[in-house]
Amino acid sequence: MVDRVFDRSNGGGHPFDDALDTWMARTPPDRYCAISCNIRFDHRVSREREAVLLRYYAAETGPPEKRLEAAISRYLQKEIQRRRNPAFLHRGSNGVNRFPDLGRHFSSSRKLPPAARTGLPAPINLDLRLARVLDLNGLTPVFLVARHKKLRPFSDFPRGTGRSPLRSRPPEVDVLAWLDAKLLGAGELQQRDFVAAALEAVELSRLRPQGAYQPTWATFWSRFDTLAADGPERWAAALGLPNRRRCARWLIVLRYTIRETGGLVRPTTLDAGFNEYHFPSPPDVAYGHPVDLRLTPPADSLLPEFVHQQIPHPLRHWEQAGFLLGRTEKPRHGWLAQRRSNHLALLQAVYGPRVATWMSRCI
């Protein structure tokens, strides 16, 4: 078994070892194997962030693997998702992953190590454009709040079967049917009005207590633009966005500047939570790289990947992306081992044999 946690040798004495060994031994390889590899090899997680995760682990009870799974989920929820100042923005514990020269939020007199600078424009242009793909089906909590506030066009958003109007989620097929009724066959003006209302609802939710939802994942627009015309299936695949639902989904694309984000951060496995499709980037690589979910033909290039804090998205962000809106036709999930293996092979092709030295297995 591998005796590393967050790419630091531990001599086989780390509290996570039993859980990670159990996950790695699962056959056939599954999402737990993938998460185990991420935790073993993700060099981007600092000792300070590891210590916080260890505290969550110590607070759990039960078998080690259940404790670690719960700790990862609790860390994501408490330290990132619902925080106005999420952990990935902290200079002290995550400075190595924060890009330099990105404005006052990311100013620092301390020179970052080479691993954080490799391949970055120097200084990076704050007016560079980013691309984000937003899953409208995933906005159910936002739409529930908007319906509760009696905002148009959410008054007829489907209801769940529970008692709480804000926590009782409707079935996914009902959400899809509602979105289809709003968007399928709608004219450009109707679609524009709906997207504007959806983005306003997201902002309303963001401003509520505990309404933040971090992080936002993005790539460079210049790279995304080459596949924009390929449609929503390709957008989701290229950015590593698995569809775990049993139905199609509606996606929109947003375009905005680095300046509007307050700063970009290289993501870590802790920022992705229990997401088996997340994959660490190799040492001395400035960006993250999403796993391209396309199986045939496999991807032959890597997109850069960043996270940033949640920001307002006015309608002009959608307009600047060319009003890109689309409906996927099928779930994109499964074949995990093949997709992760394809990604590891592509990292080796791009960055050379040092990748194999760093990560001995990916699933």
Secondary structure, DSSP 8 states (H G I E B T S, - for coil): ---EETTEE-TT--TTHHHHHHHHT-SS--HHHHHHHHHHH-TTS-HHHHHHHHHHHHH--SSHHHHHHHHHHHHIIIIIIT-SS-GGG-HHHHGGGB-SSS-GGG--SS---GGGTTT--SS--TT-EEEEEEEGGGGHHHHHHHHHTT-TT-TT----SSS-TTT----HHHHHHHHHHHHTT--HHHHHHHHHHHHHHHHHHHHSTT-----EEEEEHHHHGGGGGG-HHHHHHHTT----SSS--EEEEEEEEGGGGT--B---HHHH-S-TT-----TT-SSB------TTTT--S---BEEE------HHHHHHTTS-EEE--S-----HHHHHHHHHHHHHHHH-THHHHH-S---
